[in-house]
Amino acid sequence: MGNHAKTNIIGDILVMNDENKLIGVVGDLKLTIEDDNTLLCAYLKELGGKRTRQSVMLLKRPNQLVLWQDKAMMAFRVFNNDPKSSVVLGLGGGGLTKYLYHHFKTGEVISVEIEEDVIEAAQTYFKVPSNNRSKLFHGDALQLIAKCKTGTKDLIISDTFGGGVGGFIKELNTEGYYGDIKRVLSYKGIAIFNIPTKRKYVRGALGKVFEGRVLLISKMCHGNQVMLCFKSDQGMPTLETLTGRADDLAAQDPSVPYRSLLAAILKNNKKTSCRLII
């Protein structure tokens, strides 16, 4: 079976086995090649003697999303498929940054990451671009958002996890943080949050800050849930329009299950016979 990786899932922890092919170490990150040399994976520092898989990249299709939560976040495209300026808070392996960079050819993507090792691994191993359209910053998400001008970003993705319980970072899950993100969004801007399902108050806090303009995509991702938050009451497209957009996107990029994501949104949120209610 060559270098075929065998991995085990215990709860939401994916265990790195000795059979995985180790190709590099960057600080606390270990980089491996898995699944018959088709996947590049990054594992975070020890958790009870095990490692959690932080990032995954298909070696032959490095710009394609792999992780479920990353794909779920792309549901924003059925509402706004032309963000001119995007911010990614929490770089990881750079999958979200690369997807936005390569799919929106004229758009700017700003990414911030607090761990220098993660930035080094993302650039060295995961092929994350750094140029005038893809700007990488080493720093704190709170500080970067605080420095952004009001009403200037069409899309903000908050995908920040740290070393706390379940990766939860308290400072990046407050009404103040959510409010600053809302401030920075343009009139038709959308914010996306990847948050722990067990933190039930978070959805209520997002609803308060965004005045009820919040949609739950799904709770299917290893204890996390993905939320879409809208800056303004911009007029929700009809269900027929959303379905047509999902069909078009699925034809353009079959690797992301746009129809299933829209179906999850319709299932998990209030709607009339023709529109979502937010």
Phi and psi in degrees as GROMACS dihedral restraints (atoms count N, CA, C in turn):
[ dihedral_restraints ]
;  ai    aj    ak    al  type     phi  dphi    fc
    3     4     5     6     1    60.6    20    10
    4     5     6     7     1  -131.9    20    10
    6     7     8     9     1   -95.0    20    10
    7     8     9    10     1    22.5    20    10
    9    10    11    12     1   -58.0    20    10
   10    11    12    13     1   128.2    20    10
   12    13    14    15     1   -85.7    20    10
   13    14    15    16     1   140.4    20    10
   15    16    17    18     1  -112.4    20    10
   16    17    18    19     1   121.0    20    10
   18    19    20    21     1  -123.2    20    10
   19    20    21    22     1   149.1    20    10
   21    22    23    24     1  -120.6    20    10
   22    23    24    25     1   144.4    20    10
   24    25    26    27     1  -110.3    20    10
   25    26    27    28     1   123.1    20    10
   27    28    29    30     1  -120.5    20    10
   28    29    30    31     1   106.3    20    10
   30    31    32    33     1    63.7    20    10
   31    32    33    34     1  -125.5    20    10
   33    34    35    36     1  -104.7    20    10
   34    35    36    37     1    18.7    20    10
   36    37    38    39     1  -105.6    20    10
   37    38    39    40     1   121.4    20    10
   39    40    41    42     1   -95.8    20    10
   40    41    42    43     1   123.3    20    10
   42    43    44    45     1   -88.3    20    10
   43    44    45    46     1   132.6    20    10
   45    46    47    48     1   -86.1    20    10
   46    47    48    49     1   117.1    20    10
   48    49    50    51     1   -89.8    20    10
   49    50    51    52     1   163.7    20    10
   51    52    53    54     1   -65.8    20    10
   52    53    54    55     1   -21.2    20    10
   54    55    56    57     1   -74.7    20    10
   55    56    57    58     1   -15.0    20    10
   57    58    59    60     1   -68.4    20    10
   58    59    60    61     1   144.6    20    10
   60    61    62    63     1   -87.7    20    10
   61    62    63    64     1   106.9    20    10
   63    64    65    66     1   -74.0    20    10
   64    65    66    67     1   125.0    20    10
   66    67    68    69     1  -116.8    20    10
   67    68    69    70     1   -11.4    20    10
   69    70    71    72     1  -175.7    20    10
   70    71    72    73     1   158.5    20    10
   72    73    74    75     1  -132.0    20    10
   73    74    75    76     1   126.7    20    10
   75    76    77    78     1  -126.3    20    10
   76    77    78    79     1   102.4    20    10
   78    79    80    81     1    59.5    20    10
   79    80    81    82     1  -123.1    20    10
   81    82    83    84     1   -85.8    20    10
   82    83    84    85     1    -3.2    20    10
   84    85    86    87     1   -92.3    20    10
   85    86    87    88     1   137.7    20    10
   87    88    89    90     1  -113.7    20    10
   88    89    90    91     1   132.6    20    10
   90    91    92    93     1  -106.3    20    10
   91    92    93    94     1   130.3    20    10
   93    94    95    96     1  -131.8    20    10
   94    95    96    97     1   155.4    20    10
   96    97    98    99     1  -104.9    20    10
   97    98    99   100     1   131.4    20    10
   99   100   101   102     1  -135.6    20    10
  100   101   102   103     1   175.8    20    10
  102   103   104   105     1    50.3    20    10
  103   104   105   106     1    63.5    20    10
  105   106   107   108     1    53.7    20    10
  106   107   108   109     1    46.1    20    10
  108   109   110   111     1    62.3    20    10
  109   110   111   112     1    33.8    20    10
  111   112   113   114     1  -108.5    20    10
  112   113   114   115     1   -21.2    20    10
  114   115   116   117     1  -119.5    20    10
  115   116   117   118     1   139.0    20    10
  117   118   119   120     1  -105.2    20    10
  118   119   120   121     1   126.8    20    10
  120   121   122   123     1  -126.0    20    10
  121   122   123   124     1   146.5    20    10
  123   124   125   126     1  -117.6    20    10
  124   125   126   127     1   132.2    20    10
  126   127   128   129     1  -114.3    20    10
  127   128   129   130     1   135.1    20    10
  129   130   131   132     1   -77.2    20    10
  130   131   132   133     1   170.7    20    10
  132   133   134   135     1   -57.9    20    10
  133   134   135   136     1   165.6    20    10
  135   136   137   138     1   -54.9    20    10
  136   137   138   139     1   135.9    20    10
  138   139   140   141     1  -127.4    20    10
  139   140   141   142     1    98.8    20    10
  141   142   143   144     1    62.5    20    10
  142   143   144   145     1    35.1    20    10
  144   145   146   147     1    86.6    20    10
  145   146   147   148     1    -0.3    20    10
  147   148   149   150     1  -120.6    20    10
  148   149   150   151     1   173.4    20    10
  150   151   152   153     1  -124.8    20    10
  151   152   153   154     1   142.6    20    10
  153   154   155   156     1   -96.5    20    10
  154   155   156   157     1   140.5    20    10
  156   157   158   159     1   -79.7    20    10
  157   158   159   160     1   118.6    20    10
  159   160   161   162     1   -91.4    20    10
  160   161   162   163     1   -39.8    20    10
  162   163   164   165     1  -145.5    20    10
  163   164   165   166     1   152.1    20    10
  165   166   167   168     1  -140.0    20    10
  166   167   168   169     1   139.9    20    10
  168   169   170   171     1  -138.3    20    10
  169   170   171   172     1   134.0    20    10
  171   172   173   174     1   -76.3    20    10
  172   173   174   175     1   120.9    20    10
  174   175   176   177     1   -62.5    20    10
  175   176   177   178     1   -35.7    20    10
  177   178   179   180     1   -85.3    20    10
  178   179   180   181     1   -15.8    20    10
  180   181   182   183     1  -136.3    20    10
  181   182   183   184     1    70.0    20    10
  183   184   185   186     1   -65.4    20    10
  184   185   186   187     1   -16.9    20    10
  186   187   188   189     1   -98.3    20    10
  187   188   189   190     1     3.9    20    10
  189   190   191   192     1   -90.7    20    10
  190   191   192   193     1   138.2    20    10
  192   193   194   195     1   -73.5    20    10
  193   194   195   196     1   143.8    20    10
  195   196   197   198     1  -117.8    20    10
  196   197   198   199     1   -48.8    20    10
  198   199   200   201     1   -71.3    20    10
  199   200   201   202     1   141.6    20    10
  201   202   203   204     1   -58.1    20    10
  202   203   204   205     1   -44.4    20    10
  204   205   206   207     1   -64.7    20    10
  205   206   207   208     1   -32.8    20    10
  207   208   209   210     1   -66.5    20    10
  208   209   210   211     1   -42.5    20    10
  210   211   212   213     1   -64.1    20    10
  211   212   213   214     1   -40.8    20    10
  213   214   215   216     1   -60.2    20    10
  214   215   216   217     1   -36.3    20    10
  216   217   218   219     1   -65.1    20    10
  217   218   219   220     1   -22.8    20    10
  219   220   221   222     1   -74.0    20    10
  220   221   222   223     1    -2.0    20    10
  222   223   224   225     1   -59.4    20    10
  223   224   225   226     1   -20.2    20    10
  225   226   227   228     1   -57.9    20    10
  226   227   228   229     1   -23.5    20    10
  228   229   230   231     1   -66.6    20    10
  229   230   231   232     1   -23.2    20    10
  231   232   233   234     1   -74.7    20    10
  232   233   234   235     1   -13.3    20    10
  234   235   236   237     1  -103.8    20    10
  235   236   237   238     1   -36.2    20    10
  237   238   239   240     1  -149.8    20    10
  238   239   240   241     1   107.4    20    10
  240   241   242   243     1  -105.5    20    10
  241   242   243   244     1    26.1    20    10
  243   244   245   246     1  -147.9    20    10
  244   245   246   247     1    57.3    20    10
  246   247   248   249     1   -72.1    20    10
  247   248   249   250     1   127.3    20    10
  249   250   251   252     1   -87.1    20    10
  250   251   252   253     1   -27.8    20    10
  252   253   254   255     1  -141.5    20    10
  253   254   255   256     1   119.9    20    10
  255   256   257   258     1  -123.0    20    10
  256   257   258   259     1   151.2    20    10
  258   259   260   261     1  -127.5    20    10
  259   260   261   262     1   131.0    20    10
  261   262   263   264     1  -114.6    20    10
  262   263   264   265     1   115.8    20    10
  264   265   266   267     1   -99.3    20    10
  265   266   267   268     1   105.5    20    10
  267   268   269   270     1   103.9    20    10
  268   269   270   271     1   101.3    20    10
  270   271   272   273     1   -78.7    20    10
  271   272   273   274     1   -44.0    20    10
  273   274   275   276     1    56.8    20    10
  274   275   276   277     1  -136.0    20    10
  276   277   278   279     1   -82.7    20    10
  277   278   279   280     1     1.9    20    10
  279   280   281   282     1    82.6    20    10
  280   281   282   283     1    14.3    20    10
  282   283   284   285     1   -59.4    20    10
  283   284   285   286     1   -44.8    20    10
  285   286   287   288     1   -66.2    20    10
  286   287   288   289     1   -43.6    20    10
  288   289   290   291     1   -59.1    20    10
  289   290   291   292     1   -47.3    20    10
  291   292   293   294     1   -64.3    20    10
  292   293   294   295     1   -41.0    20    10
  294   295   296   297     1   -62.0    20    10
  295   296   297   298     1   -48.1    20    10
  297   298   299   300     1   -63.6    20    10
  298   299   300   301     1   -41.2    20    10
  300   301   302   303     1   -62.9    20    10
  301   302   303   304     1   -43.6    20    10
  303   304   305   306     1   -85.7    20    10
  304   305   306   307     1   -22.4    20    10
  306   307   308   309     1   -93.2    20    10
  307   308   309   310     1   -22.0    20    10
  309   310   311   312     1  -118.7    20    10
  310   311   312   313     1    87.8    20    10
  312   313   314   315     1   -64.2    20    10
  313   314   315   316     1   -23.3    20    10
  315   316   317   318     1  -106.2    20    10
  316   317   318   319     1     0.0    20    10
  318   319   320   321     1   -88.5    20    10
  319   320   321   322     1   152.2    20    10
  321   322   323   324     1   -96.5    20    10
  322   323   324   325     1   138.7    20    10
  324   325   326   327     1  -123.8    20    10
  325   326   327   328     1   121.4    20    10
  327   328   329   330     1  -107.9    20    10
  328   329   330   331     1   126.4    20    10
  330   331   332   333     1  -122.6    20    10
  331   332   333   334     1   138.2    20    10
  333   334   335   336     1  -127.1    20    10
  334   335   336   337     1   140.4    20    10
  336   337   338   339     1  -144.0    20    10
  337   338   339   340     1   133.4    20    10
  339   340   341   342     1   -83.3    20    10
  340   341   342   343     1   -20.9    20    10
  342   343   344   345     1   -99.0    20    10
  343   344   345   346     1   117.7    20    10
  345   346   347   348     1   -61.3    20    10
  346   347   348   349     1   -34.9    20    10
  348   349   350   351     1   -61.7    20    10
  349   350   351   352     1   -37.8    20    10
  351   352   353   354     1   -66.0    20    10
  352   353   354   355     1   -41.3    20    10
  354   355   356   357     1   -63.4    20    10
  355   356   357   358     1   -44.2    20    10
  357   358   359   360     1   -61.2    20    10
  358   359   360   361     1   -44.7    20    10
  360   361   362   363     1   -65.1    20    10
  361   362   363   364     1   -40.2    20    10
  363   364   365   366     1   -62.4    20    10
  364   365   366   367     1   -40.3    20    10
  366   367   368   369     1   -78.9    20    10
  367   368   369   370     1   -39.8    20    10
  369   370   371   372     1   -76.2    20    10
  370   371   372   373     1   -41.8    20    10
  372   373   374   375     1  -108.1    20    10
  373   374   375   376     1   -34.5    20    10
  375   376   377   378     1   -99.8    20    10
  376   377   378   379     1     6.5    20    10
  378   379   380   381     1    60.1    20    10
  379   380   381   382     1    39.9    20    10
  381   382   383   384     1   -81.2    20    10
  382   383   384   385     1   123.1    20    10
  384   385   386   387     1   -73.5    20    10
  385   386   387   388     1   151.3    20    10
  387   388   389   390     1  -137.0    20    10
  388   389   390   391     1   106.2    20    10
  390   391   392   393     1  -157.9    20    10
  391   392   393   394     1  -161.2    20    10
  393   394   395   396     1   -70.5    20    10
  394   395   396   397     1   -17.2    20    10
  396   397   398   399     1  -102.4    20    10
  397   398   399   400     1   -20.9    20    10
  399   400   401   402     1  -124.2    20    10
  400   401   402   403     1   101.3    20    10
  402   403   404   405     1  -107.0    20    10
  403   404   405   406     1   121.7    20    10
  405   406   407   408     1  -103.7    20    10
  406   407   408   409     1   131.6    20    10
  408   409   410   411     1  -125.8    20    10
  409   410   411   412     1   136.4    20    10
  411   412   413   414     1   -90.8    20    10
  412   413   414   415     1   117.0    20    10
  414   415   416   417     1   169.8    20    10
  415   416   417   418     1  -169.1    20    10
  417   418   419   420     1   -96.0    20    10
  418   419   420   421     1   135.5    20    10
  420   421   422   423     1   -60.0    20    10
  421   422   423   424     1   -40.5    20    10
  423   424   425   426     1   -57.9    20    10
  424   425   426   427     1   -45.0    20    10
  426   427   428   429     1   -70.2    20    10
  427   428   429   430     1   -38.9    20    10
  429   430   431   432     1   -64.8    20    10
  430   431   432   433     1   -45.7    20    10
  432   433   434   435     1   -63.0    20    10
  433   434   435   436     1   -39.4    20    10
  435   436   437   438     1   -61.5    20    10
  436   437   438   439     1   -29.8    20    10
  438   439   440   441     1   -85.2    20    10
  439   440   441   442     1   -14.3    20    10
  441   442   443   444     1   -73.6    20    10
  442   443   444   445     1   143.9    20    10
  444   445   446   447     1   -72.5    20    10
  445   446   447   448     1   148.5    20    10
  447   448   449   450     1   -62.6    20    10
  448   449   450   451     1   135.0    20    10
  450   451   452   453     1    70.2    20    10
  451   452   453   454     1    28.8    20    10
  453   454   455   456     1  -111.2    20    10
  454   455   456   457     1    -8.7    20    10
  456   457   458   459     1  -118.4    20    10
  457   458   459   460     1   131.4    20    10
  459   460   461   462     1   -82.5    20    10
  460   461   462   463     1   -25.2    20    10
  462   463   464   465     1  -146.3    20    10
  463   464   465   466     1   130.0    20    10
  465   466   467   468     1  -130.4    20    10
  466   467   468   469     1   124.3    20    10
  468   469   470   471     1  -110.8    20    10
  469   470   471   472     1   119.9    20    10
  471   472   473   474     1  -103.7    20    10
  472   473   474   475     1   104.8    20    10
  474   475   476   477     1  -129.1    20    10
  475   476   477   478     1    59.8    20    10
  477   478   479   480     1  -107.2    20    10
  478   479   480   481     1   124.4    20    10
  480   481   482   483     1  -136.1    20    10
  481   482   483   484     1   145.5    20    10
  483   484   485   486     1  -134.3    20    10
  484   485   486   487     1  -153.0    20    10
  486   487   488   489     1   -92.4    20    10
  487   488   489   490     1     8.8    20    10
  489   490   491   492     1   -77.4    20    10
  490   491   492   493     1  -171.6    20    10
  492   493   494   495     1   -62.9    20    10
  493   494   495   496     1   121.1    20    10
  495   496   497   498     1    65.3    20    10
  496   497   498   499     1    17.5    20    10
  498   499   500   501     1    76.9    20    10
  499   500   501   502     1     9.0    20    10
  501   502   503   504     1   -75.7    20    10
  502   503   504   505     1   129.8    20    10
  504   505   506   507     1  -110.5    20    10
  505   506   507   508     1   106.8    20    10
  507   508   509   510     1   -58.3    20    10
  508   509   510   511     1   -41.9    20    10
  510   511   512   513     1   -64.0    20    10
  511   512   513   514     1   -23.9    20    10
  513   514   515   516     1  -102.3    20    10
  514   515   516   517     1    21.0    20    10
  516   517   518   519     1  -140.2    20    10
  517   518   519   520     1    56.1    20    10
  519   520   521   522     1  -127.2    20    10
  520   521   522   523     1   160.9    20    10
  522   523   524   525     1   -62.2    20    10
  523   524   525   526     1   -32.6    20    10
  525   526   527   528     1   -63.8    20    10
  526   527   528   529     1   -44.0    20    10
  528   529   530   531     1   -64.5    20    10
  529   530   531   532     1   -46.4    20    10
  531   532   533   534     1   -62.2    20    10
  532   533   534   535     1   -40.4    20    10
  534   535   536   537     1   -65.0    20    10
  535   536   537   538     1   -37.5    20    10
  537   538   539   540     1   -68.3    20    10
  538   539   540   541     1   -37.3    20    10
  540   541   542   543     1   -63.3    20    10
  541   542   543   544     1   -43.4    20    10
  543   544   545   546     1   -60.4    20    10
  544   545   546   547     1   -40.7    20    10
  546   547   548   549     1   -58.6    20    10
  547   548   549   550     1   -40.5    20    10
  549   550   551   552     1   -75.7    20    10
  550   551   552   553     1   -24.1    20    10
  552   553   554   555     1   -65.3    20    10
  553   554   555   556     1   146.2    20    10
  555   556   557   558     1   -71.3    20    10
  556   557   558   559     1   174.2    20    10
  558   559   560   561     1   -56.0    20    10
  559   560   561   562     1   -42.6    20    10
  561   562   563   564     1   -99.9    20    10
  562   563   564   565     1    21.0    20    10
  564   565   566   567     1   -70.9    20    10
  565   566   567   568     1   155.1    20    10
  567   568   569   570     1  -127.4    20    10
  568   569   570   571     1   135.1    20    10
  570   571   572   573     1  -110.9    20    10
  571   572   573   574     1   141.5    20    10
  573   574   575   576     1  -122.0    20    10
  574   575   576   577     1   132.1    20    10
  576   577   578   579     1  -123.9    20    10
  577   578   579   580     1   129.2    20    10
  579   580   581   582     1  -102.7    20    10
  580   581   582   583     1   109.0    20    10
  582   583   584   585     1  -131.5    20    10
  583   584   585   586     1   156.3    20    10
  585   586   587   588     1   -67.1    20    10
  586   587   588   589     1   132.1    20    10
  588   589   590   591     1   -60.0    20    10
  589   590   591   592     1   -34.3    20    10
  591   592   593   594     1   -67.9    20    10
  592   593   594   595     1   -20.0    20    10
  594   595   596   597     1   -86.2    20    10
  595   596   597   598     1    75.5    20    10
  597   598   599   600     1   -64.0    20    10
  598   599   600   601     1   -28.2    20    10
  600   601   602   603     1   -69.6    20    10
  601   602   603   604     1   -19.1    20    10
  603   604   605   606     1   -62.1    20    10
  604   605   606   607     1   -43.3    20    10
  606   607   608   609     1   -61.8    20    10
  607   608   609   610     1   -39.3    20    10
  609   610   611   612     1   -64.4    20    10
  610   611   612   613     1   -39.8    20    10
  612   613   614   615     1   -65.7    20    10
  613   614   615   616     1   -41.0    20    10
  615   616   617   618     1   -63.7    20    10
  616   617   618   619     1   -42.2    20    10
  618   619   620   621     1   -61.2    20    10
  619   620   621   622     1   -38.5    20    10
  621   622   623   624     1   -66.1    20    10
  622   623   624   625     1   -48.2    20    10
  624   625   626   627     1   -66.3    20    10
  625   626   627   628     1   -43.1    20    10
  627   628   629   630     1   -93.6    20    10
  628   629   630   631     1    15.6    20    10
  630   631   632   633     1    54.0    20    10
  631   632   633   634     1    42.3    20    10
  633   634   635   636     1    83.4    20    10
  634   635   636   637     1    -3.4    20    10
  636   637   638   639     1   -86.6    20    10
  637   638   639   640     1    64.4    20    10
  639   640   641   642     1  -132.3    20    10
  640   641   642   643     1   134.9    20    10
  642   643   644   645     1  -123.9    20    10
  643   644   645   646     1   132.2    20    10
  645   646   647   648     1   -87.1    20    10
  646   647   648   649     1   126.8    20    10
  648   649   650   651     1   -82.3    20    10
  649   650   651   652     1   -58.6    20    10
  651   652   653   654     1  -167.7    20    10
  652   653   654   655     1   164.7    20    10
  654   655   656   657     1  -115.5    20    10
  655   656   657   658     1    24.8    20    10
  657   658   659   660     1   -86.8    20    10
  658   659   660   661     1    -3.1    20    10
  660   661   662   663     1  -100.9    20    10
  661   662   663   664     1    82.9    20    10
  663   664   665   666     1    44.1    20    10
  664   665   666   667     1    47.2    20    10
  666   667   668   669     1    88.2    20    10
  667   668   669   670     1     3.7    20    10
  669   670   671   672     1  -110.7    20    10
  670   671   672   673     1   162.7    20    10
  672   673   674   675     1  -135.4    20    10
  673   674   675   676     1   149.8    20    10
  675   676   677   678     1  -112.9    20    10
  676   677   678   679     1   128.8    20    10
  678   679   680   681     1  -119.5    20    10
  679   680   681   682     1   138.2    20    10
  681   682   683   684     1  -103.6    20    10
  682   683   684   685     1   130.0    20    10
  684   685   686   687     1  -126.0    20    10
  685   686   687   688     1   133.1    20    10
  687   688   689   690     1  -107.9    20    10
  688   689   690   691     1   134.4    20    10
  690   691   692   693     1   -64.1    20    10
  691   692   693   694     1   -41.2    20    10
  693   694   695   696     1  -137.1    20    10
  694   695   696   697     1   167.3    20    10
  696   697   698   699     1   -84.4    20    10
  697   698   699   700     1    81.6    20    10
  699   700   701   702     1   -90.4    20    10
  700   701   702   703     1     1.3    20    10
  702   703   704   705     1    92.0    20    10
  703   704   705   706     1   100.5    20    10
  705   706   707   708     1   -72.9    20    10
  706   707   708   709     1   130.6    20    10
  708   709   710   711     1   -59.3    20    10
  709   710   711   712     1   156.0    20    10
  711   712   713   714     1   -67.9    20    10
  712   713   714   715     1   159.9    20    10
  714   715   716   717     1   -61.5    20    10
  715   716   717   718     1   -33.9    20    10
  717   718   719   720     1   -63.7    20    10
  718   719   720   721     1   -42.2    20    10
  720   721   722   723     1   -65.1    20    10
  721   722   723   724     1   -44.9    20    10
  723   724   725   726     1   -61.7    20    10
  724   725   726   727     1   -41.0    20    10
  726   727   728   729     1   -64.0    20    10
  727   728   729   730     1   -42.0    20    10
  729   730   731   732     1   -63.1    20    10
  730   731   732   733     1   -40.2    20    10
  732   733   734   735     1   -65.6    20    10
  733   734   735   736     1   -41.8    20    10
  735   736   737   738     1   -62.0    20    10
  736   737   738   739     1   -40.5    20    10
  738   739   740   741     1   -62.4    20    10
  739   740   741   742     1   -44.3    20    10
  741   742   743   744     1   -63.5    20    10
  742   743   744   745     1   -43.6    20    10
  744   745   746   747     1   -66.5    20    10
  745   746   747   748     1   -39.3    20    10
  747   748   749   750     1   -62.7    20    10
  748   749   750   751     1   -35.5    20    10
  750   751   752   753     1   -70.0    20    10
  751   752   753   754     1   -36.1    20    10
  753   754   755   756     1   -73.4    20    10
  754   755   756   757     1   -37.7    20    10
  756   757   758   759     1  -141.5    20    10
  757   758   759   760     1    86.4    20    10
  759   760   761   762     1   -65.7    20    10
  760   761   762   763     1   -12.6    20    10
  762   763   764   765     1   -72.7    20    10
  763   764   765   766     1   -18.2    20    10
  765   766   767   768     1  -110.0    20    10
  766   767   768   769     1   125.7    20    10
  768   769   770   771     1   -80.6    20    10
  769   770   771   772     1    71.1    20    10
  771   772   773   774     1   -60.7    20    10
  772   773   774   775     1   -39.2    20    10
  774   775   776   777     1   -63.8    20    10
  775   776   777   778     1   -43.1    20    10
  777   778   779   780     1   -67.1    20    10
  778   779   780   781     1   -35.9    20    10
  780   781   782   783     1   -66.2    20    10
  781   782   783   784     1   -42.9    20    10
  783   784   785   786     1   -64.7    20    10
  784   785   786   787     1   -40.6    20    10
  786   787   788   789     1   -59.9    20    10
  787   788   789   790     1   -39.7    20    10
  789   790   791   792     1   -65.6    20    10
  790   791   792   793     1   -40.0    20    10
  792   793   794   795     1   -62.7    20    10
  793   794   795   796     1   -44.8    20    10
  795   796   797   798     1   -65.8    20    10
  796   797   798   799     1   -33.2    20    10
  798   799   800   801     1   -73.3    20    10
  799   800   801   802     1   -37.6    20    10
  801   802   803   804     1   -94.6    20    10
  802   803   804   805     1     0.3    20    10
  804   805   806   807     1  -135.8    20    10
  805   806   807   808     1   157.8    20    10
  807   808   809   810     1   -69.8    20    10
  808   809   810   811     1   145.6    20    10
  810   811   812   813     1  -156.0    20    10
  811   812   813   814     1   159.3    20    10
  813   814   815   816     1   -96.1    20    10
  814   815   816   817     1  -168.6    20    10
  816   817   818   819     1   -69.9    20    10
  817   818   819   820     1   -14.2    20    10
  819   820   821   822     1  -131.5    20    10
  820   821   822   823     1   -13.1    20    10
  822   823   824   825     1  -145.4    20    10
  823   824   825   826     1   154.3    20    10
  825   826   827   828     1   -72.4    20    10
  826   827   828   829     1   149.4    20    10
  828   829   830   831     1  -107.0    20    10
  829   830   831   832     1   113.4    20    10
